[in-house]
Amino acid sequence: MMQPFNDTTRRAIAARCAAFARLEGEPEQGLKRAAVAIALVEADAGSGDTALLLTQRASSLRAHSSQWALPGGRCDAGETAIAGALRELHEELGLELAQDDVLGTLDDYPTRSGYLITPVVVWATGSAGLAPNPAEVASVHRIALKTIERDDAFDFTTIPESHRRVIRFRHAGRFIHAPTAALIYQFREVLAGRDTRVAELEQPVFAWK
């Protein structure tokens, strides 16, 4: 279903986020705090549809190079998840947003590589002039919300190394895995008014480092 990029959609998504019973991760697990932005933008110039921003990380990065990701990264010392997500969004894509642009936060997601990620949902009205940082971002993609709402957008499989289900998001003929797939999946569920948990959804072995 098309969700127009307008104030009515913004208010509706903010209401869904406010109604969501977010679960906070346990800091004593020793995980490093990180934050990502689920940045909502207009899908294409003049399309009128709402999309989220997805990046492919630069091949020169030491960790998780060339992988698909939501804009984000490790939080600085004393930095909140919201502040960290907004900072990373600016550093990676040149998109400067403020607290008033934040619609809500989703569940913390613990990764195999040692991070506890907080997804921050933001409304990015002025996103037409994105300026990706080539040192961090190889490409930027606008994924229409109607795409993640398709029945076949996500599937689940297993791997020998874990008893947990592995989630995969289908995009452009490829599979995008957790943590990114898990966070997008939970956002899809929030849009539908469902409190679906994703912390136990597994990542593929290549993402464990």
C-alpha positions in Angstrom: 0.0 0.0 0.0 1.4 3.4 -1.0 2.2 5.7 1.9 2.4 9.3 0.7 5.3 11.4 1.9 3.2 13.9 3.7 2.4 15.1 7.2 -0.5 12.7 7.5 1.9 9.8 7.0 4.4 11.3 9.4 1.8 11.7 12.1 0.6 8.1 11.6 4.1 6.6 11.8 4.9 8.7 14.9 1.7 7.3 16.5 2.7 3.8 15.6 6.1 4.3 17.1 4.6 5.9 20.3 2.3 2.9 20.7 5.2 0.4 20.3 6.4 -1.2 23.6 10.1 -0.9 23.0 12.5 -3.3 24.7 15.8 -1.9 25.9 18.9 -4.2 25.8 20.9 -5.0 28.9 24.1 -2.9 29.1 25.8 -5.4 31.4 26.2 -7.8 28.5 29.4 -5.8 27.6 28.2 -4.8 24.2 29.2 -1.5 22.7 26.4 1.0 22.1 25.5 1.8 18.5 22.6 3.5 16.7 21.2 3.5 13.2 18.7 5.8 11.5 15.6 4.5 9.8 15.4 7.7 7.8 12.1 8.2 6.0 12.3 10.2 2.7 10.4 10.7 -0.5 11.0 7.5 -2.6 11.8 9.3 -5.9 11.5 12.9 -7.0 7.9 13.6 -7.6 6.7 10.0 -6.8 5.0 11.1 -3.6 5.7 7.8 -1.9 7.5 7.3 1.4 10.8 5.3 1.5 13.6 4.5 3.9 17.3 5.0 3.2 19.6 2.0 2.8 23.3 2.2 2.1 26.0 -0.1 0.9 29.1 0.4 2.9 32.4 1.4 1.2 34.7 -1.5 0.3 37.6 0.3 2.0 36.1 0.0 5.5 37.8 -2.3 7.9 34.6 -3.8 9.4 31.6 -5.0 7.4 32.9 -3.6 4.2 30.5 -3.6 1.2 27.6 -4.8 3.3 24.1 -3.4 3.2 23.4 -1.2 6.2 21.1 1.5 7.6 23.0 4.8 8.2 24.7 4.6 11.7 27.6 3.5 13.8 29.1 3.3 17.2 27.9 5.9 19.8 30.5 8.3 21.2 31.1 8.3 25.0 28.2 9.8 26.8 26.2 10.2 23.5 22.6 9.1 23.4 21.3 6.7 20.7 19.3 9.5 19.2 22.2 11.9 19.1 24.4 9.2 17.7 22.0 8.3 14.9 21.6 11.9 13.9 25.3 12.5 13.9 26.0 9.4 11.8 23.3 10.4 9.4 25.0 13.7 8.9 28.5 12.2 8.6 27.6 9.5 6.2 24.9 11.2 4.0 25.3 14.9 4.7 21.7 14.9 6.0 21.3 17.2 9.0 18.2 16.5 11.2 17.1 17.6 14.6 15.4 16.1 17.6 12.0 17.3 16.3 12.5 15.0 13.3 12.7 11.9 15.5 9.5 9.8 15.4 10.5 7.1 17.8 12.9 4.2 18.6 12.6 0.5 18.2 14.0 -2.5 20.2 17.7 -2.7 20.9 19.3 -5.4 18.8 22.5 -7.3 20.0 24.9 -8.3 17.2 27.4 -11.1 17.0 30.1 -8.6 16.4 29.7 -7.0 19.8 27.3 -4.1 19.4 23.9 -3.2 20.9 22.1 -1.3 18.1 19.3 1.2 18.8 17.2 2.0 15.7 16.0 5.6 15.6 13.1 6.4 13.2 13.4 9.9 11.7 11.5 11.9 9.2 13.9 13.5 6.6 12.0 16.1 4.7 15.1 17.8 3.2 16.7 14.7 1.8 16.8 15.7 -1.9 20.4 16.8 -1.7 22.1 13.8 -0.1 25.9 14.0 -0.1 27.2 10.5 0.6 30.7 10.4 2.2 32.7 8.1 -0.2 35.0 7.0 2.7 32.0 5.3 4.3 29.2 4.9 1.7 29.5 3.2 -1.7 25.8 3.8 -2.7 22.5 5.0 -1.3 19.1 3.4 -2.1 15.5 4.6 -1.4 13.4 1.6 -0.4 9.7 2.3 -0.7 7.7 1.3 2.3 5.3 -0.6 0.1 8.3 -2.8 -0.8 9.0 -3.9 2.7 5.3 -4.5 3.3 5.1 -7.2 0.5 4.3 -10.7 1.7 7.5 -12.0 0.1 9.8 -9.2 1.2 11.3 -11.3 4.0 12.0 -15.0 4.5 13.6 -17.2 7.1 16.2 -19.9 6.8 18.6 -21.8 9.1 22.4 -22.3 9.3 24.4 -25.2 10.9 26.1 -22.8 13.3 23.0 -21.7 15.2 19.6 -22.9 16.3 18.1 -19.5 15.7 16.3 -18.5 12.5 18.2 -16.4 10.0 16.1 -13.5 8.5 16.7 -12.3 5.0 15.3 -9.3 3.1 15.0 -9.5 -0.7 16.2 -6.4 -2.5 17.2 -6.0 -6.1 17.6 -9.7 -6.6 19.8 -10.1 -3.5 19.5 -11.0 0.1 20.1 -8.5 2.8 20.7 -10.1 6.2 20.5 -9.2 9.9 21.1 -7.0 11.7 19.8 -4.7 8.9 17.1 -7.1 7.7 15.9 -7.6 11.3 15.6 -3.9 12.0 13.7 -3.2 8.8 11.5 -6.2 9.5 10.6 -4.9 13.0 9.9 -1.4 11.5 7.5 -3.1 9.0 5.7 -4.8 11.8 5.4 -1.6 13.8 3.8 0.1 10.8 1.2 -2.7 10.9 0.6 -2.2 14.6 2.4 -5.4 15.7 4.9 -5.7 18.6 7.1 -8.2 16.9 10.5 -9.0 18.5 13.6 -9.5 16.5 16.5 -9.8 18.9 16.6 -13.6 18.5 16.8 -13.5 14.7 20.2 -14.7 13.6 22.8 -13.1 11.4 24.9 -15.1 8.8 28.3 -16.2 9.9 30.1 -13.6 7.8 28.5 -10.9 10.0 29.7 -12.4 13.2 33.1 -10.6 13.1 
